[in-house]
Amino acid sequence: MQAAVTRATFNEVMVPNYAPSDIIPVRGAGSRIWDQQGKEYLDFSCGIAVTALGHCHPKLVSVLSEQAGKLWHLSNVMTNEPALRLARKLTEATFADRVFFCNSGGEANEAAFKLARRFGNTQSPRKNQIIAFYNAFHGRTLFTVSVGGQAKYTQGFEPLPGNIKHLPFNDLAALEAAISDDTCAVVLEPVARNTAPAITAAALIAAKDGPRLVHVLASDHNIRLDDAYLKAIDTAAAAARAGRLATFGITPTEPATGFGYIEAGAAEPSGAHTVKRFVEKPNEEKAKEMIASGNFYWNSGMFLFNSAVFLAECQALAPDVHAAAEASVAAAKSDLDFTRLGEGEFAKAPDISVDYAIFEKTKLASVVPSPIQWSDLGAWDAVWKESPSDEAGNVSRGPVSLYNAKNSFVLSEGAHVAVNGLEDAVVIVSEDAVYVGKLTEAQEVGKVVKELMKSPKTAKLTEEHRTSYRPWGGYSSVLMGERFQVKRLFVKPGKQLSLQKHHHRSEHWIVVRGTAEVQIGDKVQMLRENESVYIPQGDVHRLSNPGKILLELIEVQTGSYLGEDDIIRLEDKFGRA
């Protein structure tokens, strides 16, 4: 007899990567489901990543039962008659020329972002900024959720990959204002796919002017740019020039179970080795055995290859991936510094990793033994381990003073922080909040954030940042009280705010840096440093920076309502009026 299970069993034995409802369905028919107690429900969620056809349709039950008696699921190295028949019917009944049956995937955008940043770095050491948009979703890896612009997916997983700027969705004016020479070229994928289609598309773009060496890196990992890394690059480049597809095997320092492994074979003239086999993430005992053998390396997910060789192998081993990537690149459009792949064409690409699609099948794979300093930076303690420390094992960043501290990590973004007598601690001071905890429990920050979100007194800390950015510059909240608020405004050279008015507040502006052009009604005046102006409630006004340096002002708001939605825009260069 099977033991009874309830909704509470989920909390006991399953990882809470999602929050299911309180009921447990046991039977379904069409749009209706019944729980353990026999209570009937109408299922409005059955089309969310499940089935739009409802539950237990008699014809589907019959077909599935018949097929289950013949053949179950096959690997993607084979096809089957039912899939082919269904694909033919779909092409005959719809606009599609071909059909792609896929699973979910989250690594395609990851690869695209990494390759774009790598390309930017070849142009300039500062060309690594990625511009994304609020409320977008690109996958569940640390890098893709960081780019995605939804705080709920990143809270508690800091430190996040840096130099990512978020803008309002579909605001082309804001995008134009934000793009600079530091913005790297980004290949924006219209739909989520895995690494094979993304890397193939990047290789095609890189090869437009002839075969080129392509280096694929993990953007959310920390790699020390020392002689060991440069030597590994040289070895991989030599292997690539010899027609090999090189992957980097990290020399293991411990029997880690969170990485896949690569077994190295015979040595090659380049210094690389043939790949004997790829091993999925092992248990600790198996990991110890592999490390003891001396010819196993961590699978880093880093590659270097000649674009022509890679594309030829992709065409031979994964022709559907190559065809979809090629079609999407052909249909791509340039938009400022972005290359936007053809959406319909890229959507036909299989959801498959480059490991499965190519590297585990090809005879050209080589592994480069890489004794490099490498870390995935998963939490504050990982940042501490990878950062230079003082003689007491402390790591500090920003305005920090340490006294009698040991093995601690202290970071401040503004306020001067003095730490005395702490050991094995982490102290993070942002603009609007302070976190203090044990270094060994740095990964528990997520739980703290969830508790803050539950309380009305602290929930706002998790939703709004002290500094907000706009196409023209931005503002920082300095002080807030009953019926008044103080802000620091900063306006970029040559930028202009909207022509606007307020129903519920008056404003005082004091220039502390630069030159301001202020329009109130029909009057326009120039304000220099230490000069001020008063904007009465209801008056139409506009602020501009006609100068060549950043304009900074102190804004004092007074009134019955000070919310950002009390802005009536009459004219706006960024399309917000």
Backbone torsions as a table, in degrees:
resi	resn	phi	psi	omega
1	MET	NA	131.3	-179.7
2	GLN	-76.4	142.0	177.9
3	ALA	-69.1	144.4	179.9
4	ALA	-68.2	143.5	176.5
5	VAL	-124.5	145.6	178.4
6	THR	-131.7	179.6	176.2
7	ARG	-60.6	-30.1	178.1
8	ALA	-65.9	-25.9	178.3
9	THR	-61.1	-35.2	177.6
10	PHE	-57.0	-46.4	-179.0
11	ASN	-66.1	-24.0	-177.3
12	GLU	-85.2	-39.7	-168.0
13	VAL	-121.5	-4.4	-178.2
14	MET	-120.3	147.2	176.3
15	VAL	-71.1	129.2	-175.3
16	PRO	-80.8	58.2	177.4
17	ASN	-76.5	-7.4	170.2
18	TYR	-150.6	169.9	-175.5
19	ALA	-120.7	92.6	-179.8
20	PRO	-69.0	161.6	178.8
21	SER	-67.1	171.9	-176.5
22	ASP	-74.2	-18.9	-178.5
23	ILE	-91.0	157.2	173.4
24	ILE	-120.4	105.0	177.8
25	PRO	-66.6	141.4	177.8
26	VAL	-122.3	-13.8	-178.6
27	ARG	-153.8	145.9	179.0
28	GLY	-141.6	152.4	176.5
29	ALA	-152.2	111.6	-177.3
30	GLY	65.7	-124.3	179.5
31	SER	-93.8	5.3	-175.7
32	ARG	-111.4	144.8	176.6
33	ILE	-133.4	157.4	178.6
34	TRP	-126.0	137.6	-178.0
35	ASP	-90.2	-171.5	-176.6
36	GLN	-61.9	-26.5	-179.5
37	GLN	-93.4	3.9	179.7
38	GLY	82.9	7.8	179.4
39	LYS	-75.7	136.8	-175.2
40	GLU	-93.3	139.7	178.5
41	TYR	-132.9	155.6	170.5
42	LEU	-97.5	119.2	-172.9
43	ASP	-91.3	100.3	177.4
44	PHE	-86.5	-4.7	-176.1
45	SER	-103.7	5.8	-173.6
46	CYS	-67.6	-19.6	178.0
47	GLY	-87.3	-2.7	-178.9
48	ILE	-86.9	97.0	177.0
49	ALA	57.3	22.2	-179.0
50	VAL	-124.7	-92.1	179.2
51	THR	-150.6	128.2	177.6
52	ALA	-82.8	-4.1	-177.0
53	LEU	-94.3	1.8	-179.7
54	GLY	81.2	-174.7	-172.7
55	HIS	-99.8	133.0	165.7
56	CYS	55.9	44.2	173.5
57	HIS	-61.5	132.0	-174.7
58	PRO	-53.6	-40.6	-179.7
59	LYS	-67.4	-39.7	178.6
60	LEU	-67.1	-41.9	178.3
61	VAL	-59.5	-42.5	-179.6
62	SER	-64.8	-47.0	-179.0
63	VAL	-64.3	-45.6	-178.9
64	LEU	-65.3	-39.5	178.2
65	SER	-63.4	-42.8	178.6
66	GLU	-62.4	-45.3	-178.8
67	GLN	-68.0	-36.8	179.4
68	ALA	-61.3	-28.5	177.4
69	GLY	-79.1	-10.5	179.9
70	LYS	-104.6	-54.3	-172.5
71	LEU	-159.6	134.5	177.6
72	TRP	-95.2	-161.6	-174.8
73	HIS	-60.7	139.7	177.7
74	LEU	-110.9	157.4	173.5
75	SER	-70.4	166.8	-176.7
76	ASN	-78.5	7.2	172.6
77	VAL	-88.7	-0.5	177.5
78	MET	-131.2	162.0	170.3
79	THR	-121.6	-177.8	-178.1
80	ASN	-150.1	162.8	-175.1
81	GLU	-63.3	-47.7	-178.9
82	PRO	-58.9	-40.1	179.7
83	ALA	-64.4	-41.6	-179.6
84	LEU	-66.8	-41.2	178.8
85	ARG	-64.4	-43.4	179.1
86	LEU	-64.3	-41.6	179.2
87	ALA	-60.7	-42.3	179.0
88	ARG	-63.0	-43.4	179.4
89	LYS	-62.6	-39.5	-179.8
90	LEU	-67.1	-40.7	178.4
91	THR	-67.4	-33.7	178.9
92	GLU	-73.2	-29.8	-173.9
93	ALA	-98.4	-8.8	-176.0
94	THR	-130.5	-173.9	179.8
95	PHE	-76.4	-15.8	-170.1
96	ALA	-72.7	140.2	173.2
97	ASP	-85.3	-31.6	179.3
98	ARG	-139.6	159.4	-177.8
99	VAL	-119.1	138.6	175.7
100	PHE	-124.8	115.7	175.8
101	PHE	-90.3	118.7	-171.1
102	CYS	-132.6	159.8	168.9
103	ASN	-97.6	177.7	177.4
104	SER	-73.9	156.7	178.7
105	GLY	-154.4	150.0	-179.5
106	GLY	-133.2	10.2	-173.6
107	GLU	-103.5	-10.5	-177.6
108	ALA	-64.7	-48.0	178.0
109	ASN	-63.4	-36.4	177.1
110	GLU	-53.6	-50.8	-179.0
111	ALA	-64.6	-40.7	-179.6
112	ALA	-62.6	-43.7	179.2
113	PHE	-64.7	-41.4	-179.2
114	LYS	-64.6	-45.5	-178.9
115	LEU	-66.5	-37.9	178.0
116	ALA	-63.2	-43.4	178.8
117	ARG	-65.9	-39.2	177.6
118	ARG	-62.9	-43.0	178.0
119	PHE	-61.8	-44.0	178.2
120	GLY	-59.8	-39.6	-179.8
121	ASN	-66.7	-25.1	175.6
122	THR	-72.2	-21.4	179.0
123	GLN	-88.0	-37.0	-178.8
124	SER	-162.4	143.0	178.7
125	PRO	-64.8	-17.0	179.8
126	ARG	-98.9	-6.7	-174.2
127	LYS	-86.0	71.7	-178.1
128	ASN	-136.9	9.4	178.9
129	GLN	-74.0	135.1	174.5
130	ILE	-112.2	128.5	177.7
131	ILE	-103.9	125.6	180.0
132	ALA	-130.3	-171.4	-172.8
133	PHE	-132.7	143.6	180.0
134	TYR	-59.9	144.4	174.6
135	ASN	71.8	7.8	175.2
136	ALA	-81.6	162.8	178.1
137	PHE	-138.9	125.0	-175.4
138	HIS	-122.6	3.6	-177.9
139	GLY	138.2	178.7	-174.0
140	ARG	-111.2	6.6	172.4
141	THR	-73.2	162.4	-177.0
142	LEU	-59.5	-40.7	-178.1
143	PHE	-70.0	-44.0	-177.5
144	THR	-69.0	-36.0	177.0
145	VAL	-72.1	-28.3	175.5
146	SER	-66.6	-40.6	177.1
147	VAL	-71.6	-30.2	-172.7
148	GLY	-60.3	-33.2	176.1
149	GLY	85.6	24.2	172.7
150	GLN	-121.2	109.3	-173.0
151	ALA	-59.4	-29.9	-177.1
152	LYS	-62.8	-22.1	179.9
153	TYR	-89.1	-12.9	-175.7
154	THR	-114.3	-17.5	-177.5
155	GLN	-61.4	128.5	-180.0
156	GLY	91.8	-4.9	-179.2
157	PHE	-111.2	14.1	179.4
158	GLU	-64.6	153.9	4.6
159	PRO	-78.9	140.9	-179.7
160	LEU	-92.5	156.6	172.9
161	PRO	-52.3	135.2	-172.4
162	GLY	-89.5	177.2	176.7
163	ASN	56.4	44.0	173.6
164	ILE	-114.7	122.9	-177.5
165	LYS	-113.4	131.2	-179.1
166	HIS	-105.8	141.5	-178.9
167	LEU	-129.1	163.7	174.9
168	PRO	-59.5	139.1	-177.2
169	PHE	-62.5	134.3	174.5
170	ASN	65.7	21.4	178.7
171	ASP	-98.3	90.3	-175.8
172	LEU	-66.9	-31.5	178.4
173	ALA	-66.2	-42.5	177.0
174	ALA	-63.7	-38.1	177.6
175	LEU	-63.6	-45.1	179.2
176	GLU	-60.7	-39.5	-179.3
177	ALA	-69.9	-31.0	-174.3
178	ALA	-84.3	-29.3	-176.4
179	ILE	-66.3	135.4	178.6
180	SER	-142.3	-174.5	177.3
181	ASP	-67.5	-16.1	178.8
182	ASP	-85.2	-8.8	179.9
183	THR	-79.0	125.3	-179.8
184	CYS	-84.7	159.5	176.9
185	ALA	-68.9	126.5	-176.0
186	VAL	-120.0	130.2	171.8
187	VAL	-92.3	108.0	-177.1
188	LEU	-89.2	118.8	179.3
189	GLU	-82.9	129.8	-178.0
190	PRO	-72.4	-25.3	177.7
191	VAL	-140.1	156.1	-179.0
192	ALA	-74.5	125.1	173.7
193	ARG	-136.7	-179.0	-175.1
194	ASN	-94.6	-171.2	-172.0
195	THR	-68.9	-30.4	-177.2
196	ALA	-61.7	-52.5	177.8
197	PRO	-63.0	-38.5	-178.0
198	ALA	-65.1	-47.6	-179.2
199	ILE	-67.4	-36.8	177.7
200	THR	-62.7	-44.3	177.8
201	ALA	-61.4	-43.3	179.0
202	ALA	-63.9	-40.6	178.8
203	ALA	-63.9	-39.1	177.6
204	LEU	-64.0	-41.9	178.8
205	ILE	-66.2	-42.2	179.4
206	ALA	-64.2	-30.0	-174.9
207	ALA	-91.8	8.6	-178.1
208	LYS	-59.9	-33.3	179.9
209	ASP	-103.3	21.6	-179.4
210	GLY	115.9	163.8	-179.6
211	PRO	-56.3	137.0	178.9
212	ARG	-140.1	154.4	172.8
213	LEU	-75.8	132.9	-179.2
214	VAL	-119.2	128.0	179.7
215	HIS	-113.4	121.3	-178.9
216	VAL	-104.6	123.6	-176.9
217	LEU	-124.4	155.5	174.1
218	ALA	-87.6	113.9	-172.0
219	SER	-71.1	-24.7	-178.3
220	ASP	-96.3	16.3	175.2
221	HIS	-107.1	153.8	177.3
222	ASN	-102.6	122.4	179.6
223	ILE	-124.2	125.8	178.4
224	ARG	-77.7	123.2	-177.7
225	LEU	-83.6	74.1	-179.3
226	ASP	-115.0	-171.5	-178.3
227	ASP	-62.4	-35.4	-179.7
228	ALA	-62.4	-43.1	178.9
229	TYR	-66.8	-45.1	-179.7
230	LEU	-62.5	-37.4	177.5
231	LYS	-65.6	-40.2	177.4
232	ALA	-62.8	-39.4	177.1
233	ILE	-62.9	-44.3	179.6
234	ASP	-61.3	-42.2	179.0
235	THR	-63.9	-44.9	179.7
236	ALA	-64.3	-39.7	178.7
237	ALA	-64.1	-40.4	177.4
238	ALA	-63.3	-40.6	177.4
239	ALA	-64.8	-40.9	-179.9
240	ALA	-65.0	-40.5	178.6
241	ARG	-66.9	-23.4	177.2
242	ALA	-87.0	7.1	176.8
243	GLY	90.4	16.5	179.9
244	ARG	-100.7	157.2	173.5
245	LEU	-103.1	105.8	-171.7
246	ALA	-91.9	136.0	169.6
247	THR	-121.2	153.7	-174.7
248	PHE	-101.0	121.8	176.8
249	GLY	-101.3	116.0	-178.4
250	ILE	-76.5	129.2	177.0
251	THR	-62.7	117.3	-174.9
252	PRO	-69.6	140.8	177.3
253	THR	-107.9	-8.2	179.8
254	GLU	-161.1	162.0	178.9
255	PRO	-77.0	66.3	-176.8
256	ALA	-67.3	140.5	179.3
257	THR	-106.5	-0.9	-179.0
258	GLY	-93.3	-0.4	-180.0
259	PHE	-118.8	152.4	165.2
260	GLY	-77.9	164.0	-177.9
261	TYR	-123.9	155.8	176.0
262	ILE	-123.3	128.2	175.4
263	GLU	-93.7	124.1	-178.4
264	ALA	-84.3	144.7	177.1
265	GLY	-106.9	-137.2	-176.0
266	ALA	-69.1	149.3	178.7
267	ALA	-73.3	146.9	178.6
268	GLU	-111.1	160.2	-178.9
269	PRO	-56.1	-29.8	-178.5
270	SER	-70.7	-17.7	-172.2
271	GLY	104.5	-13.9	174.1
272	ALA	-80.2	175.6	178.1
273	HIS	-127.1	152.7	172.4
274	THR	-64.7	153.9	177.0
275	VAL	-92.0	118.5	179.0
276	LYS	-79.2	-45.6	178.3
277	ARG	-169.5	159.3	172.2
278	PHE	-101.9	139.2	-179.2
279	VAL	-120.6	129.4	176.9
280	GLU	-66.3	168.1	-178.6
281	LYS	-52.2	119.8	-174.6
282	PRO	-92.6	172.0	168.1
283	ASN	-80.2	173.8	-174.0
284	GLU	-63.9	-40.0	-179.8
285	GLU	-62.3	-46.1	179.4
286	LYS	-64.8	-38.9	178.7
287	ALA	-61.6	-41.1	178.2
288	LYS	-62.8	-42.1	179.3
289	GLU	-61.7	-43.9	-177.9
290	MET	-66.9	-41.5	179.2
291	ILE	-65.0	-38.7	179.8
292	ALA	-63.6	-29.1	-179.8
293	SER	-69.9	-25.3	173.9
294	GLY	85.9	-0.6	-178.7
295	ASN	-125.6	26.8	176.4
296	PHE	-115.9	143.5	-178.6
297	TYR	-133.7	154.1	173.4
298	TRP	-68.3	137.5	175.9
299	ASN	-80.6	108.3	-172.9
300	SER	-81.2	-20.6	-172.6
301	GLY	75.5	19.1	177.5
302	MET	-107.8	141.2	-175.9
303	PHE	-139.3	159.7	170.4
304	LEU	-148.8	128.6	-176.0
305	PHE	-156.8	161.5	170.3
306	ASN	-77.5	129.3	-175.5
307	SER	-57.2	-37.8	-178.4
308	ALA	-66.4	-41.7	179.9
309	VAL	-66.3	-45.8	179.5
310	PHE	-60.5	-45.1	-177.9
311	LEU	-66.6	-35.5	177.3
312	ALA	-64.9	-43.3	177.9
313	GLU	-66.6	-38.7	178.5
314	CYS	-63.5	-41.7	179.5
315	GLN	-64.9	-34.3	-178.9
316	ALA	-80.2	-40.8	-172.9
317	LEU	-96.3	-28.1	-179.0
318	ALA	-139.7	65.7	-174.4
319	PRO	-60.7	-31.4	178.9
320	ASP	-68.5	-35.0	175.7
321	VAL	-65.4	-47.2	-178.4
322	HIS	-62.9	-43.7	-178.0
323	ALA	-62.5	-45.3	-179.5
324	ALA	-65.9	-43.4	179.7
325	ALA	-64.5	-43.3	179.9
326	GLU	-61.9	-44.3	179.8
327	ALA	-65.6	-39.0	-179.6
328	SER	-69.1	-35.9	176.9
329	VAL	-69.0	-39.9	178.3
330	ALA	-62.5	-33.0	-178.9
331	ALA	-93.6	6.1	-176.5
332	ALA	-68.8	151.3	177.4
333	LYS	-125.9	141.7	176.8
334	SER	-86.5	134.1	-179.5
335	ASP	-139.2	99.9	-173.0
336	LEU	56.3	-122.4	178.7
337	ASP	-92.3	10.9	-177.2
338	PHE	-103.1	146.8	168.1
339	THR	-113.2	112.4	-176.8
340	ARG	-98.7	113.0	179.8
341	LEU	-65.5	151.8	176.0
342	GLY	-60.7	120.2	-172.0
343	GLU	-64.5	-50.9	-178.1
344	GLY	-62.9	-37.5	-179.0
345	GLU	-69.8	-44.4	-178.8
346	PHE	-68.8	-29.2	179.7
347	ALA	-63.4	-19.6	179.4
348	LYS	-81.3	-7.5	-178.1
349	ALA	-72.2	139.6	175.7
350	PRO	-64.2	150.1	175.7
351	ASP	-87.7	88.5	-174.2
352	ILE	-147.3	142.6	-179.6
353	SER	-76.8	159.4	179.2
354	VAL	-68.6	-27.8	175.7
355	ASP	-61.9	-53.1	-177.6
356	TYR	-68.8	-40.0	-174.3
357	ALA	-72.6	-38.3	-170.6
358	ILE	-127.4	-58.0	-168.1
359	PHE	-65.9	-31.0	178.0
360	GLU	-83.1	-6.0	179.6
361	LYS	-109.7	-33.1	-173.7
362	THR	-69.1	152.1	172.9
363	LYS	-93.9	3.9	-175.6
364	LEU	-103.3	4.9	-176.4
365	ALA	-74.1	133.8	175.5
366	SER	-128.9	147.0	176.2
367	VAL	-113.1	133.7	178.6
368	VAL	-101.4	111.0	175.3
369	PRO	-57.8	123.9	-171.2
370	SER	-128.4	92.5	176.9
371	PRO	-80.2	53.9	-173.8
372	ILE	-97.0	161.1	175.2
373	GLN	-80.4	113.9	-168.0
374	TRP	-143.6	138.5	178.1
375	SER	-152.2	149.0	178.8
376	ASP	-90.6	-1.2	173.6
377	LEU	50.5	55.5	-175.7
378	GLY	-81.3	-17.3	-178.0
379	ALA	-160.0	175.5	-178.6
380	TRP	-59.5	-35.3	179.2
381	ASP	-66.0	-32.3	175.9
382	ALA	-68.0	-38.7	176.1
383	VAL	-62.9	-41.6	177.8
384	TRP	-60.3	-45.5	-179.6
385	LYS	-61.3	-36.2	-173.9
386	GLU	-89.9	-3.9	-175.5
387	SER	-101.6	148.9	175.3
388	PRO	-61.7	135.4	-176.5
389	SER	-119.5	163.4	175.1
390	ASP	-82.4	-174.7	-175.5
391	GLU	-65.5	-19.3	179.4
392	ALA	-96.2	6.8	178.7
393	GLY	82.3	15.9	-179.4
394	ASN	-91.9	145.3	172.8
395	VAL	-121.6	127.7	179.5
396	SER	-133.9	147.6	177.5
397	ARG	-139.7	137.3	-178.8
398	GLY	87.7	-168.2	-179.7
399	PRO	-73.5	91.6	-173.5
400	VAL	-132.8	138.1	171.9
401	SER	-123.7	129.7	-176.8
402	LEU	-115.8	135.1	178.2
403	TYR	-135.2	122.4	177.4
404	ASN	55.3	31.2	178.2
405	ALA	-98.1	154.6	-177.5
406	LYS	-147.5	134.1	174.8
407	ASN	49.8	50.0	-177.7
408	SER	-126.2	159.2	177.6
409	PHE	-122.0	120.3	-177.5
410	VAL	-128.5	126.0	-179.3
411	LEU	-133.0	134.3	176.5
412	SER	-133.6	134.9	178.3
413	GLU	-95.7	0.8	-177.7
414	GLY	-167.6	-72.8	-176.3
415	ALA	-64.8	144.6	176.6
416	HIS	-74.0	128.7	-176.0
417	VAL	-113.2	125.1	174.4
418	ALA	-109.3	123.0	-178.3
419	VAL	-116.0	128.6	-176.9
420	ASN	-130.7	125.3	170.9
421	GLY	75.0	13.4	179.3
422	LEU	-89.2	148.1	177.7
423	GLU	-137.9	135.9	-179.8
424	ASP	54.2	46.1	-176.1
425	ALA	-121.2	159.2	173.4
426	VAL	-126.8	129.7	179.4
427	VAL	-128.0	117.1	-179.0
428	ILE	-120.2	118.6	-179.5
429	VAL	-114.9	107.9	176.5
430	SER	-96.3	-171.2	-179.4
431	GLU	-63.1	-34.3	-171.0
432	ASP	-128.2	5.4	-178.6
433	ALA	-157.0	158.3	179.2
434	VAL	-128.7	132.7	174.9
435	TYR	-116.4	130.4	176.6
436	VAL	-130.6	128.1	-179.6
437	GLY	-163.5	177.9	175.9
438	LYS	-74.3	139.8	179.3
439	LEU	-62.3	-34.8	-179.4
440	THR	-71.3	-14.2	-179.9
441	GLU	-113.8	26.0	-177.1
442	ALA	-61.4	-28.4	-179.1
443	GLN	-76.5	-3.7	179.4
444	GLU	-87.8	3.4	-179.1
445	VAL	-57.1	-35.7	-179.4
446	GLY	-57.8	-38.9	179.1
447	LYS	-66.8	-38.1	177.8
448	VAL	-62.5	-45.0	-180.0
449	VAL	-61.1	-41.1	179.2
450	LYS	-61.9	-38.5	177.6
451	GLU	-67.4	-38.9	176.6
452	LEU	-62.1	-37.4	-179.1
453	MET	-66.7	-27.2	-177.0
454	LYS	-73.4	-28.3	-175.0
455	SER	-92.3	131.1	176.7
456	PRO	-59.8	-27.5	-178.4
457	LYS	-72.1	-28.3	-174.4
458	THR	-119.0	-7.2	-175.5
459	ALA	-58.9	-34.9	-177.2
460	LYS	-63.7	-29.1	178.3
461	LEU	-60.9	-30.8	-178.0
462	THR	-88.2	-7.7	-174.8
463	GLU	-108.9	-34.7	-175.3
464	GLU	-125.5	137.3	175.1
465	HIS	-95.1	153.2	-177.5
466	ARG	-61.7	-34.9	179.3
467	THR	-106.5	130.2	177.7
468	SER	-117.9	137.7	-178.2
469	TYR	-105.4	143.2	180.0
470	ARG	-129.6	165.7	179.2
471	PRO	-57.0	-29.7	-178.1
472	TRP	-90.4	-11.3	-176.1
473	GLY	154.8	-104.5	176.5
474	GLY	160.3	-170.6	179.8
475	TYR	-151.1	154.3	175.9
476	SER	-122.4	134.6	176.6
477	SER	-77.3	123.6	-177.9
478	VAL	-100.4	-45.3	-175.7
479	LEU	-155.0	139.0	179.5
480	MET	-136.4	133.4	177.2
481	GLY	-141.4	-171.6	179.1
482	GLU	-71.5	116.9	178.3
483	ARG	69.8	15.2	173.2
484	PHE	-150.5	157.0	178.4
485	GLN	-153.5	141.0	177.7
486	VAL	-116.5	129.4	179.7
487	LYS	-128.6	155.5	167.5
488	ARG	-104.4	117.0	176.3
489	LEU	-96.8	141.0	172.7
490	PHE	-133.8	127.1	-174.7
491	VAL	-120.2	128.4	-179.2
492	LYS	-67.9	152.4	177.4
493	PRO	-56.4	132.7	177.2
494	GLY	80.8	-0.1	-177.4
495	LYS	-96.2	157.3	-175.0
496	GLN	-139.7	132.7	175.8
497	LEU	-77.6	171.1	-179.6
498	SER	-69.9	154.3	169.5
499	LEU	-77.2	118.5	-166.5
500	GLN	-147.9	174.2	173.0
501	LYS	-152.0	166.5	-179.3
502	HIS	-128.4	139.3	179.1
503	HIS	-85.1	-24.9	-167.7
504	HIS	-122.9	1.6	-177.2
505	ARG	-146.0	154.8	169.7
506	SER	-109.2	163.0	-176.9
507	GLU	-138.9	144.4	168.5
508	HIS	-113.9	132.2	175.7
509	TRP	-115.8	130.6	176.7
510	ILE	-123.0	119.4	-179.7
511	VAL	-79.1	126.1	177.6
512	VAL	-113.4	-13.4	177.5
513	ARG	-158.2	136.4	177.2
514	GLY	85.5	-164.8	-178.7
515	THR	-126.8	134.4	-178.6
516	ALA	-114.9	138.4	170.5
517	GLU	-106.2	118.9	-173.7
518	VAL	-118.6	126.2	175.0
519	GLN	-109.1	124.1	173.7
520	ILE	-126.1	111.1	-172.6
521	GLY	65.4	-124.2	178.2
522	ASP	-96.4	-2.4	-176.1
523	LYS	-94.9	132.5	176.9
524	VAL	-118.6	132.0	179.6
525	GLN	-138.6	157.1	178.4
526	MET	-104.1	134.3	177.5
527	LEU	-119.2	133.0	177.0
528	ARG	-109.8	-179.5	-176.4
529	GLU	-55.7	136.3	179.6
530	ASN	73.2	12.3	173.2
531	GLU	-104.6	155.0	-174.2
532	SER	-138.8	168.5	179.6
533	VAL	-151.0	151.3	179.5
534	TYR	-113.0	130.9	178.4
535	ILE	-112.6	106.5	-179.0
536	PRO	-65.5	154.1	177.2
537	GLN	-57.3	129.1	177.4
538	GLY	90.6	-12.7	-179.3
539	ASP	-76.4	138.3	176.0
540	VAL	-74.2	132.3	-175.7
541	HIS	-150.5	164.9	178.5
542	ARG	-154.0	144.9	178.3
543	LEU	-119.0	134.4	178.5
544	SER	-135.0	156.0	172.9
545	ASN	-114.5	99.0	-179.4
546	PRO	-84.2	-4.4	-173.1
547	GLY	-87.4	-170.3	-177.5
548	LYS	-106.2	-4.4	178.7
549	ILE	-121.3	166.8	179.8
550	LEU	-62.1	133.4	175.6
551	LEU	-93.5	128.0	178.1
552	GLU	-124.8	133.7	179.5
553	LEU	-133.0	155.7	166.3
554	ILE	-102.4	123.1	-179.0
555	GLU	-109.9	126.0	175.6
556	VAL	-111.4	115.5	179.3
557	GLN	-101.6	136.3	174.7
558	THR	-135.0	139.9	179.9
559	GLY	158.7	-179.6	-176.9
560	SER	-78.8	-23.4	-179.9
561	TYR	-145.3	127.8	-172.8
562	LEU	-119.7	17.2	-178.7
563	GLY	-68.5	154.4	-179.3
564	GLU	-67.6	-17.1	179.0
565	ASP	-81.9	-0.8	172.1
566	ASP	-90.5	51.3	175.5
567	ILE	-127.3	113.1	176.6
568	ILE	-100.9	106.1	-177.4
569	ARG	-87.4	125.2	179.0
570	LEU	-97.1	-35.7	174.9
571	GLU	-141.9	144.7	-179.7
572	ASP	-157.0	128.2	179.8
573	LYS	-73.9	-12.5	-176.9
574	PHE	-105.9	16.4	173.8
575	GLY	72.1	24.6	-177.8
576	ARG	-101.1	-4.4	-177.7
577	ALA	-69.9	NA	NA
